[in-house]
Amino acid sequence: METIGIQTSAMLVELNISSWTARKLDRRVSDEVDANKATRARAGNYNKNLLAGTQVLDSIIKYAANARAWHNKQTIPWSDNGLRLLPMPLFLDYKAQLNTLEANYNKLVDNFIEAYPNLVSAAAFNLGDLFDRDEYPDAEKVRTKFGFNYYFTPVPMAGDFRVDTNEAALAELKQHYEQQYNSRLEKAMRDVWQRMHDCLTHMKDRLTDEVVDGDIKKKIFRDSLIENAMELIDMMPALNLTNDPKLTQASNDLRKALVGMDVKELRDNKTARESVRMDVEEILSKFSF
């Protein structure tokens, strides 16, 4: 199988965002529950929220989750260890947004660390007999549990093994790498196709009127129905690393179906909804998702 080179059209990026969970196993309470219920073995564990009653830490964890979701949307899977492909045309916008996310995340952490002593005092009140001051690290140690790190690396060249081994072994290593490389690239492109499929099937579902008690009614859908589709279409030239003509055609067909359409028209005009729905169904049928 010929290896498709993407070294100049994409790079690898790894994003790691860590947060303190403020969760602690309370063995004493776990033992009490087992004893009260007369279990003959440990039936479960009681993990308490050390900062019960406050949402400050939850907001940081939610922000981190949203940042990871954005990162996954801009990139394509590559390996099981967190490395993802970032198409080069997206790099400048990606890096600018990443810088903003990092600055905002660090600001949230700074505010949390500043408020931490008061949060511990509030926890003493909220947790009652469950409160144990020894379970709370000092503020500086807590800070080390937060992190926002990312790494950019080039996509390795196929067969670039610089090891001291015999020719037969080197040839086997190169063959193994090329197989893994092609497998990862195939997986990456399946993810892009899946994004297109998910977009199309969601649109088809939302634009298909339903029968309720004998009456035909339109389904509720948000502005994001069109916004998300157009965002995917605009990203497709960058995400289509192998220049798959079918993927390009599917994207172009969807763009054509949405030209001149807006969410308000789709909500108010049954004919417009039906037209776009039929176009979407045709795309799904044409490319055998």
Helices and strands as residue ranges (DSSP letters): E 10-18, E 23-25, H 27-36, E 47-49, H 56-74, E 76-77, E 84-87, G 88-90, H 91-127, G 128-130, G 133-135, H 139-143, E 147-154, H 167-207, E 210-212, E 215-217, H 224-239, H 245-258, H 263-268, H 270-286
